[in-house]
Amino acid sequence: MNREQSEAAPNFTNPSLILGLVNLLWIFMAIWVAFGLPVVLVVGYGLDKLISRMARRI
């Protein structure tokens, strides 16, 4: 068993947030192409309310 001090794990917070933004953008673009801008606005508003509700629970 190796008891030497190991290196700290890398911080992947920023790359994860950027990848989440990229995924959100392409999903919104796909919804926009399939259903139109009003549906994208409704989905965005729904996500905002869901995130706000989850933040209040924490």
Secondary structure, 3 states (H helix, E strand, C coil): CCCCCCCCCCCCHHHHHHHHHHHHHHHHHHHHHHHCHHHHHHHHHHHHHHHHHHHHHC
